[in-house]
Amino acid sequence: MNTTALNPALTTYQAPYRAPLLASVMLVLTLLQGSSATLTLAFRSPFSSDLLITLVTVLWLAMYLTATAGLIATQGINWLTWTVRYRLPLVLLVAGTAFSTVWSVDAHLTIERSIHLIGTTLLALYIGFSLPLTRILRTSALTLGLLMLASVLSALFLPSLGLEDYQGQCGLITTDLIKEAAGTPENTTFFLCGPQGMYDFCLPQIEQLGVPRRKIRKELYGPPLDICSDPGWPKEIEHDHLFSISVKGGQTISAPAGAPLLVSLEKGGVVPPSICRSGECSMCRIKILSGKVFQPAGTPVRKSDHQYGYVHSCVSYPLEDLEILL
Protein backbone atom coordinates (compact mmCIF):
# COMPACT_ATOMS: atom_id res chain seq x y z
CA MET A 1 0.00 0.00 0.00
CA ASN A 2 1.27 3.49 -0.82
CA THR A 3 1.54 5.28 2.51
CA THR A 4 1.90 8.71 0.88
CA ALA A 5 -1.52 8.27 -0.72
CA LEU A 6 -3.11 7.80 2.70
CA ASN A 7 -1.22 10.70 4.25
CA PRO A 8 -0.62 13.61 1.83
CA ALA A 9 1.41 15.43 4.50
CA LEU A 10 4.00 12.65 4.60
CA THR A 11 7.35 14.12 3.57
CA THR A 12 9.51 11.01 3.85
CA TYR A 13 9.47 8.57 0.98
CA GLN A 14 8.64 5.06 2.12
CA ALA A 15 9.39 2.17 -0.22
CA PRO A 16 11.02 -1.25 0.13
CA TYR A 17 14.81 -1.05 -0.17
CA ARG A 18 16.03 -2.74 -3.33
CA ALA A 19 19.34 -3.46 -5.08
CA PRO A 20 21.41 -2.92 -1.89
CA LEU A 21 24.58 -4.44 -3.36
CA LEU A 22 24.67 -2.17 -6.42
CA ALA A 23 23.71 0.84 -4.29
CA SER A 24 26.51 0.02 -1.83
CA VAL A 25 29.02 -0.12 -4.68
CA MET A 26 27.72 3.24 -5.95
CA LEU A 27 28.10 4.72 -2.47
CA VAL A 28 31.72 3.57 -2.20
CA LEU A 29 32.52 4.90 -5.69
CA THR A 30 30.87 8.22 -4.86
CA LEU A 31 33.02 8.57 -1.74
CA LEU A 32 36.17 7.65 -3.64
CA GLN A 33 35.40 10.08 -6.45
CA GLY A 34 34.16 12.85 -4.17
CA SER A 35 37.24 12.67 -1.92
CA SER A 36 39.47 13.22 -5.00
CA ALA A 37 41.24 9.91 -4.38
CA THR A 38 40.75 8.90 -8.01
CA LEU A 39 41.76 12.35 -9.25
CA THR A 40 44.98 12.16 -7.24
CA LEU A 41 45.86 8.86 -8.86
CA ALA A 42 44.92 10.17 -12.31
CA PHE A 43 46.74 13.51 -12.15
CA ARG A 44 49.53 13.24 -9.59
CA SER A 45 50.79 9.72 -9.22
CA PRO A 46 53.29 7.40 -10.95
CA PHE A 47 50.27 5.94 -12.80
CA SER A 48 49.12 9.33 -14.15
CA SER A 49 48.11 9.28 -17.81
CA ASP A 50 45.60 10.85 -20.19
CA LEU A 51 43.78 7.53 -20.35
CA LEU A 52 43.37 7.40 -16.57
CA ILE A 53 42.11 11.00 -16.50
CA THR A 54 39.53 10.15 -19.16
CA LEU A 55 38.49 7.04 -17.24
CA VAL A 56 37.74 9.15 -14.14
CA THR A 57 35.35 11.32 -16.17
CA VAL A 58 33.80 8.29 -17.85
CA LEU A 59 33.30 6.68 -14.43
CA TRP A 60 31.36 9.72 -13.20
CA LEU A 61 29.09 9.63 -16.26
CA ALA A 62 28.58 5.87 -15.89
CA MET A 63 27.61 6.37 -12.25
CA TYR A 64 25.08 9.06 -13.20
CA LEU A 65 23.49 6.83 -15.84
CA THR A 66 23.45 3.85 -13.47
CA ALA A 67 21.76 5.90 -10.75
CA THR A 68 19.11 7.13 -13.18
CA ALA A 69 18.45 3.64 -14.52
CA GLY A 70 18.41 2.22 -10.99
CA LEU A 71 15.86 4.77 -9.79
CA ILE A 72 13.54 4.08 -12.72
CA ALA A 73 13.93 0.29 -12.45
CA THR A 74 13.33 0.06 -8.70
CA GLN A 75 11.05 3.03 -7.97
CA GLY A 76 9.31 3.83 -11.24
CA ILE A 77 8.43 7.53 -11.22
CA ASN A 78 7.44 7.66 -7.56
CA TRP A 79 10.85 9.08 -6.61
CA LEU A 80 10.43 11.90 -9.13
CA THR A 81 6.92 12.92 -8.07
CA TRP A 82 7.93 12.75 -4.39
CA THR A 83 11.02 14.92 -5.02
CA VAL A 84 9.01 17.55 -6.92
CA ARG A 85 6.30 17.60 -4.27
CA TYR A 86 8.35 17.58 -1.10
CA ARG A 87 11.80 18.78 -2.17
CA LEU A 88 10.81 21.58 -4.53
CA PRO A 89 13.71 23.91 -3.52
CA LEU A 90 16.15 21.20 -4.58
CA VAL A 91 14.36 20.78 -7.92
CA LEU A 92 14.41 24.56 -8.51
CA LEU A 93 18.11 24.77 -7.63
CA VAL A 94 19.03 22.02 -10.09
CA ALA A 95 16.77 23.41 -12.82
CA GLY A 96 18.01 26.96 -12.31
CA THR A 97 21.63 25.85 -12.50
CA ALA A 98 21.00 24.04 -15.77
CA PHE A 99 19.05 26.99 -17.21
CA SER A 100 21.82 29.44 -16.27
CA THR A 101 23.78 28.09 -19.23
CA VAL A 102 21.72 30.47 -21.39
CA TRP A 103 23.37 33.60 -19.94
CA SER A 104 26.66 32.16 -18.70
CA VAL A 105 29.88 33.84 -19.91
CA ASP A 106 31.43 30.36 -20.06
CA ALA A 107 28.62 28.11 -21.27
CA HIS A 108 30.89 25.07 -21.61
CA LEU A 109 31.98 25.23 -17.97
CA THR A 110 28.41 25.86 -16.80
CA ILE A 111 27.13 22.85 -18.74
CA GLU A 112 29.86 20.67 -17.25
CA ARG A 113 29.08 21.74 -13.70
CA SER A 114 25.33 21.45 -14.28
CA ILE A 115 25.80 17.86 -15.41
CA HIS A 116 27.72 17.09 -12.25
CA LEU A 117 25.11 18.79 -10.04
CA ILE A 118 22.26 16.88 -11.68
CA GLY A 119 24.25 13.63 -11.67
CA THR A 120 25.31 13.81 -8.03
CA THR A 121 21.72 14.69 -7.04
CA LEU A 122 20.52 11.55 -8.83
CA LEU A 123 23.24 9.54 -7.08
CA ALA A 124 22.11 10.82 -3.70
CA LEU A 125 18.48 9.99 -4.46
CA TYR A 126 19.36 6.52 -5.71
CA ILE A 127 21.51 5.69 -2.69
CA GLY A 128 18.95 7.18 -0.28
CA PHE A 129 16.06 5.23 -1.82
CA SER A 130 18.02 1.98 -2.07
CA LEU A 131 19.87 1.72 1.24
CA PRO A 132 18.72 2.13 4.85
CA LEU A 133 20.40 4.92 6.79
CA THR A 134 22.35 2.52 9.01
CA ARG A 135 23.89 0.86 5.93
CA ILE A 136 24.82 4.23 4.47
CA LEU A 137 26.49 5.33 7.72
CA ARG A 138 28.40 2.07 8.18
CA THR A 139 29.62 1.97 4.59
CA SER A 140 30.61 5.64 4.65
CA ALA A 141 32.49 5.26 7.94
CA LEU A 142 34.38 2.21 6.70
CA THR A 143 35.25 3.76 3.33
CA LEU A 144 36.37 7.10 4.76
CA GLY A 145 38.35 5.32 7.46
CA LEU A 146 40.22 3.30 4.85
CA LEU A 147 40.85 6.47 2.84
CA MET A 148 42.32 8.17 5.92
CA LEU A 149 44.54 5.16 6.57
CA ALA A 150 45.67 5.14 2.93
CA SER A 151 46.40 8.87 3.16
CA VAL A 152 48.59 8.38 6.27
CA LEU A 153 50.44 5.46 4.71
CA SER A 154 51.06 7.36 1.47
CA ALA A 155 52.39 10.34 3.45
CA LEU A 156 54.83 8.02 5.22
CA PHE A 157 55.95 5.82 2.34
CA LEU A 158 55.03 7.83 -0.81
CA PRO A 159 55.46 11.47 0.27
CA SER A 160 55.56 12.73 -3.31
CA LEU A 161 52.12 11.26 -4.14
CA GLY A 162 49.66 14.03 -4.89
CA LEU A 163 52.23 16.85 -4.83
CA GLU A 164 52.14 19.18 -7.78
CA ASP A 165 55.36 19.50 -9.77
CA TYR A 166 55.18 23.29 -10.00
CA GLN A 167 57.45 24.86 -12.60
CA GLY A 168 56.23 28.48 -12.52
CA GLN A 169 57.51 31.68 -10.92
CA CYS A 170 58.72 31.54 -7.32
CA GLY A 171 59.84 34.05 -4.73
CA LEU A 172 58.71 37.47 -3.52
CA ILE A 173 56.48 39.53 -5.80
CA THR A 174 59.00 42.28 -6.47
CA THR A 175 59.00 45.01 -9.10
CA ASP A 176 61.31 42.96 -11.32
CA LEU A 177 59.10 39.89 -11.07
CA ILE A 178 56.01 41.97 -11.90
CA LYS A 179 57.75 43.40 -14.97
CA GLU A 180 58.77 39.93 -16.09
CA ALA A 181 55.27 38.50 -15.66
CA ALA A 182 53.07 41.45 -16.69
CA GLY A 183 55.32 43.46 -18.97
CA THR A 184 54.69 47.20 -19.32
CA PRO A 185 52.09 48.23 -16.73
CA GLU A 186 50.51 50.93 -18.91
CA ASN A 187 46.72 50.60 -19.07
CA THR A 188 46.94 47.62 -16.69
CA THR A 189 44.78 47.12 -13.62
CA PHE A 190 46.27 45.03 -10.80
CA PHE A 191 44.14 42.82 -8.55
CA LEU A 192 45.65 41.67 -5.25
CA CYS A 193 44.27 38.75 -3.29
CA GLY A 194 45.97 37.56 -0.12
CA PRO A 195 46.68 38.36 3.53
CA GLN A 196 47.41 41.85 4.80
CA GLY A 197 51.16 41.17 4.85
CA MET A 198 51.03 40.56 1.11
CA TYR A 199 49.35 43.93 0.55
CA ASP A 200 51.91 45.69 2.72
CA PHE A 201 54.74 44.26 0.59
CA CYS A 202 53.18 44.30 -2.89
CA LEU A 203 51.55 47.73 -2.92
CA PRO A 204 54.87 49.65 -2.76
CA GLN A 205 56.34 47.33 -5.41
CA ILE A 206 53.47 48.07 -7.81
CA GLU A 207 53.54 51.79 -7.07
CA GLN A 208 57.26 51.88 -7.94
CA LEU A 209 56.21 51.00 -11.49
CA GLY A 210 54.24 54.23 -11.67
CA VAL A 211 50.87 52.52 -11.47
CA PRO A 212 48.24 54.98 -10.16
CA ARG A 213 46.39 53.92 -7.01
CA ARG A 214 43.07 53.78 -8.87
CA LYS A 215 44.52 50.98 -11.01
CA ILE A 216 45.24 48.78 -7.96
CA ARG A 217 42.39 46.75 -6.53
CA LYS A 218 42.46 44.34 -3.63
CA GLU A 219 40.13 41.88 -1.97
CA LEU A 220 38.07 43.37 0.83
CA TYR A 221 39.01 41.91 4.20
CA GLY A 222 37.83 44.67 6.50
CA PRO A 223 40.07 46.94 8.59
CA PRO A 224 43.48 45.75 9.86
CA LEU A 225 43.23 43.32 12.77
CA ASP A 226 45.82 45.22 14.82
CA ILE A 227 46.33 48.77 13.60
CA CYS A 228 48.89 49.44 16.31
CA SER A 229 51.30 47.05 14.56
CA ASP A 230 51.17 49.13 11.37
CA PRO A 231 54.64 50.55 10.57
CA GLY A 232 53.27 54.12 10.52
CA TRP A 233 51.37 53.95 13.79
CA PRO A 234 52.68 56.41 16.45
CA LYS A 235 54.20 54.24 19.16
CA GLU A 236 53.32 56.65 21.97
CA ILE A 237 49.57 56.03 21.51
CA GLU A 238 48.22 52.86 23.10
CA HIS A 239 45.45 50.76 21.57
CA ASP A 240 42.94 51.51 24.35
CA HIS A 241 43.70 55.23 24.68
CA LEU A 242 40.35 57.07 24.67
CA PHE A 243 39.58 60.21 22.69
CA SER A 244 36.50 62.40 22.51
CA ILE A 245 34.62 62.40 19.19
CA SER A 246 32.20 65.29 18.80
CA VAL A 247 29.69 65.10 15.94
CA LYS A 248 28.82 68.61 14.76
CA GLY A 249 25.21 69.26 15.61
CA GLY A 250 24.99 65.96 17.45
CA GLN A 251 26.34 63.96 20.34
CA THR A 252 29.80 63.35 21.72
CA ILE A 253 31.18 59.85 22.23
CA SER A 254 34.39 58.25 23.46
CA ALA A 255 36.44 56.20 21.02
CA PRO A 256 39.55 54.04 21.58
CA ALA A 257 42.51 54.77 19.36
CA GLY A 258 42.73 51.16 18.15
CA ALA A 259 39.16 50.91 16.83
CA PRO A 260 37.96 52.30 13.48
CA LEU A 261 35.95 55.50 13.78
CA LEU A 262 33.03 53.83 12.02
CA VAL A 263 32.83 51.12 14.67
CA SER A 264 33.07 53.60 17.54
CA LEU A 265 30.38 55.80 16.00
CA GLU A 266 28.05 52.82 15.54
CA LYS A 267 28.57 51.73 19.14
CA GLY A 268 27.70 55.26 20.21
CA GLY A 269 24.44 55.22 18.29
CA VAL A 270 25.68 57.21 15.28
CA VAL A 271 25.38 55.13 12.12
CA PRO A 272 26.98 56.58 8.97
CA PRO A 273 26.19 54.74 5.71
CA SER A 274 28.75 52.06 4.85
CA ILE A 275 29.28 49.22 2.37
CA CYS A 276 32.73 47.67 2.09
CA ARG A 277 34.10 48.53 5.56
CA SER A 278 37.57 48.06 4.08
CA GLY A 279 38.50 51.58 2.98
CA GLU A 280 37.74 51.06 -0.71
CA CYS A 281 34.30 52.44 -1.57
CA SER A 282 34.24 55.82 0.31
CA MET A 283 30.58 55.37 1.31
CA CYS A 284 31.40 55.89 5.00
CA ARG A 285 33.48 59.04 4.52
CA ILE A 286 33.26 61.79 7.13
CA LYS A 287 34.85 65.24 7.35
CA ILE A 288 37.44 65.97 10.02
CA LEU A 289 36.79 69.50 11.28
CA SER A 290 39.49 69.40 13.95
CA GLY A 291 41.93 66.84 15.24
CA LYS A 292 44.02 64.18 13.56
CA VAL A 293 43.38 60.58 12.49
CA PHE A 294 45.56 57.73 11.28
CA GLN A 295 44.87 55.87 8.04
CA PRO A 296 46.92 52.90 6.79
CA ALA A 297 49.20 53.53 3.84
CA GLY A 298 47.49 52.97 0.52
CA THR A 299 43.97 53.92 1.62
CA PRO A 300 42.42 55.14 -1.66
CA VAL A 301 41.15 58.57 -0.61
CA ARG A 302 40.25 60.76 -3.59
CA LYS A 303 42.28 63.93 -4.08
CA SER A 304 39.22 66.13 -3.59
CA ASP A 305 38.31 64.32 -0.35
CA HIS A 306 41.86 64.65 0.94
CA GLN A 307 41.90 68.33 0.03
CA TYR A 308 38.69 69.08 1.97
CA GLY A 309 39.44 66.89 4.97
CA TYR A 310 37.32 63.84 4.28
CA VAL A 311 38.45 60.39 5.42
CA HIS A 312 37.12 56.84 5.19
CA SER A 313 35.84 56.27 8.70
CA CYS A 314 36.04 52.45 8.42
CA VAL A 315 39.85 52.62 8.30
CA SER A 316 40.46 55.86 10.22
CA TYR A 317 41.67 55.86 13.83
CA PRO A 318 41.63 58.83 16.23
CA LEU A 319 44.97 60.20 17.36
CA GLU A 320 43.47 63.26 19.07
CA ASP A 321 40.11 64.55 20.22
CA LEU A 322 38.05 65.06 17.08
CA GLU A 323 35.22 67.17 15.78
CA ILE A 324 33.61 65.60 12.71
CA LEU A 325 30.89 66.32 10.19
CA LEU A 326 28.79 63.44 8.87
Buried (B, 14 or more C-beta within 10 A) or exposed (E): EEEBEEEEEBEEBEBEEBBEEBBBBBBBBBBBBEBBBBBBBBBBBEEEEEEBBEBBEEBBEEBBEBBBEBBEEBBEEBBBEBBEEBBEEBBEEBEEBBEBBEEBEEEEEBBEBBBBBBBBBBBBBBBBBBBEEEBBEEBBEEBEEBBEEEBEEBEEEEEEBBEEEEEEEEEEBEBEBBEEEEEEBEEEEBEBEEEBEBBBEBBEBBBEBEBEBEBBBBEEBEBBEEBBEBEEBEEEBEBEEBBBBBBEEEEEBEBBBBBBBBBBBBEBEBEBEBEBBBBBBBBBBBBBEEBEBBBBEBBBBBEEBEEEEBBBBBBBBBBEBBBBEB
